[in-house]
Amino acid sequence: MIKIIVSNDVRLGILCQHRSGHTAFEQHLSATHGTALLREVDLNLQHAEVEEYLQNLPKDCILSMMPRENSGELMEKYNNIDWKILLRKDVRKQCLSFIYTNKTQDFTNKQEKIVDVDVDLIDYFFINYKIIQEIVRKNKYEIFYYEELDLGNAHDTLTNNNYEELIANIELVNASIKKYLR
């Protein structure tokens, strides 16, 4: 397991997707190093709001940023932030978790409800995945995989939900995901 060391007075930014484990990663780092945990930069924030937010970060903080078209440019521009990238090795399971929790709006509990999910969200998921992969290919930022991290001080933990059994329209979902993961 990989242990992360964060130095004092650092602004740590984590580029990640939803359901990547970023909340547990941030909780662990915050609890371990006493670093302030800030709200994530998500797609609800307009470009000007993101710029203002990133310009006015306090020292000794952690934030996550969801992918957007200009993520790479923002990461280069705000190089006073120590940017990392958090990925999941099992991208398929991450995608299943994303579309399932988007439907149920329950993000942290063991799931039992069988639901039909919105298959169109798979395209959205992989658009964001592609944005991150383009940044990864530039090889400028340290990459972490959730499955390799020691997150002993995190409040949230992996639920190990079996989305194959929880998603009623799983055949349709699998066919859509297969377009992206060959």
Secondary structure by P-SEA (a helix, b strand, c coil): cbbbbbbcccbbbbbbccccaaaaaaaaaaaacbbbbbbcccccccaaaaaaaaacccccbbbbbccccaaaaaaaaacccbbbbbbbcaaaaaaaaaaaaaaaccccccccbbbbccaaaaaaaaaaaaaaaaaaaaccbbbbbcccccccccccccccccccccccaaaaaaaaaaaccc
